Amino acid sequence: MISFIITTVICFITYLLLTTGSGTDVWIWSYEEILIGIILSLITGFIARNVFVKNNLRMLNPIRWLIFLVYVIGPFFVGMAKANIDVAYRVITGKIKPGIVRISPNLKTDLGITMLANSITLTPGTLSVDIDEDENDLYVHWINIKEEALKKKPVDYKYVCNGFPKWIRRIAE
Amino acid sequence: MFDEIIYILLGIGVFFNILAGVGLLRFPDVYTRLHAGTKCTTFGSIFICGSVILVALKMWYQGGAEESVLALHTAIALIAILITNPTGAHAIARAAYRSGVKPAAAVVDDLKNKGRRKK
């Protein structure tokens, strides 16, 4: 039942965002769009409730959303900007030293490992290629390998993705 | 002042998108090209979408409720780009490795051992 409510509410919010500017009855929405939105999100919530919400509800905690927002605006965006300038330098000069390394971030949940893989791919210089599903290790294509990182195997994750796994552990686990 | 900020954001976005195009031509193999082709475009798109959102917020402030469409839809498009772009890059890279494309000029290749262990 609670999964049905969560799915319906999120569907309804998405529908409202997509139909802004339809009228002025309720701020920027018209009554017709809101009525259709409620009906459609009830249907969608009934169909997709078991797909959308898996067996735990820890992402309902608003503190986790707050940490997620801080993470995206703070360390993630800074890392992305820094690394983009680095890749811009590499595009112009052509100095690359690529290779595929294995990192073990010790994350357990599917959501956490997905977020980490997407973070790694979005910060340029690193691209997650494959995953070891037994141990949740990631294989990362790295455009400029540092010599000191190769001494230990699997490679220490702080060379590849700064402190991202710590943040993600706080958000998703 | 407001218009200048929009132009600066647009300039940064276009600069990174051009760099992505140059990187596609310069880099040697599929993985390094994915680096340039997917991520510089994401970073450029953030700035371009940001400038569009600023323009649209100005229109919303000056016009009525009907002008709110552009700002919110651009924000949704930006979120969609941020989610789908790394997913697509990951899928292409994995498919390339599975079909036998080896990374060019690679210093290390840890993924090679994984395939051998499975067989």
Interface residues (C-beta under 8 A of the other chain):
Chain A: L17 L18 T20 G21 G23 T24 W27 I28 M80 A81 N84 V87 A88 V91 I92 G94 I96 K97 P98 G99 I100 V101 R102 A117 N118 T121 L122 T123 P124 G125 L127 S128 V129 D130 D132 Y139 H141 I143 I145 L150 K153 P154
Chain B: F16 L19 V22 G23 R26 F27 P28 Y31 T32 L34 H35 A36 T38 K39 C40 T42 F43 G64 A65 E66 E67 S68 V69 L72 H73 I76 L82 I83 N85 P86 T87 A89 H90 A93 R94 Y97 P103 A104 A105 A106 V107 V108 D109 D110 L111 K114
